[in-house]
Amino acid sequence: MKVIDLRSDTVTLPTPEMREAINNAELGDDVFGEDPTVNKLEAMAAEQLGKEAALLVSSGTQGNLVSVLSHCQRGDEVILGDQCHTYRYEAGAVSAFGGIHTFAVPTMERGGLDPTDLEEAIRSDDPHFPHTALICIENTHNLSGGTALSPEEIGPMAEVAQRHDLPMHLDGARIFNASVALGLDVEEVVRPFSSVTFCLSKGLSCPVGSVICGSEEFIYKARRIRKALGGSMRQAGIIAAAGVVALETMVDRLAEDHVNARFLAEGLAEIPGLQVDLERVQTNMVMVNVQREFPDGIVGPMDARGIKFLDRGRGRLRLVTHYGIDEADIQQTVEAFRAVMN
Ligand SMILES: *Cc1c(COP(=O)(O)O)cnc(C)c1O
């Protein structure tokens, strides 16, 4: 039985082309700046995102941590959403390793932050207060169901940041899902942000890695912080080789994942007892509410049918489409749900 694993797009395995590229990668010592494959990936990423420079890091979590540490001093404050990954799922890293205070404002339905809330959160110059140094935004917004925030939605947040002369960091773990869904060049989607982290190891299917993009000056700082965190790697071209293939071949195909997610969402929405907010299904995620009690949860009986997904508690499920999942898998998933819900 084929296991249909919809827990996350992080379960994706490298493509045959990636394995070949890894095998044949030209390598050097990246700590000396001498790995040609890393240099190539960083140049490609910077170019595609319209930033001056880029830096390969081990993970999205490390990318966000390095970025926040590059923007902030100890005792500074970062404003972020209370439903964002950095606030909830990164082990409190910015506080633990950076001594940085977080100010979490309520997250709006689609993952954005209310500009009035942002404005209010920015500290005045008063000895009681920490110094506000940064605003973080997430796009696509994971916990909101993979929603893609458009430039029109980001605009009012960026205006507040600009008015207060504050930099914005984008947790763009899935930024290419956003640009593909919006039908916009990724450069346009990330333009208001002075730094961006994106993941190679999610929908882009690489085995490892994330990339930070920003100005030359910012990346110069970030490189030292990455070193301090133990994140500098030697022949990292082994990792970067897959990243190069990802940027060349795996971005446009994200549209297939989005079509499959929509197909899945529409199929599930028709099953009595399942509720799906179809409007929020914009990229590769489907959030489902189960309106029926399963004494031992729904994950077990679905797992027995070879279908995996995440149970987020209180009847909320998350299913993610990705490379390796096709239309037939989606059909099978919908049928299994129908059977289990009956
Ligand atoms: C996955 C994810 C991260 C962290 O990436 P890792 O590579 O798992 O550390 C950060 N932000 C968002 C929104 C994510 O979905």
The ligand as an ORCA input file, in Angstrom:
! r2SCAN-3c Opt
* xyz 0 1
  C       8.772     25.343      8.344
  C       8.685     26.758      8.728
  C       9.766     27.409      9.326
  C      10.992     26.688      9.827
  O      11.677     25.937      8.920
  P      12.557     24.678      9.405
  O      13.415     24.442      8.221
  O      11.596     23.595      9.707
  O      13.331     25.115     10.601
  C       9.657     28.756      9.558
  N       8.551     29.421      9.242
  C       7.485     28.831      8.677
  C       6.289     29.639      8.336
  C       7.514     27.475      8.417
  O       6.446     26.884      7.864
*
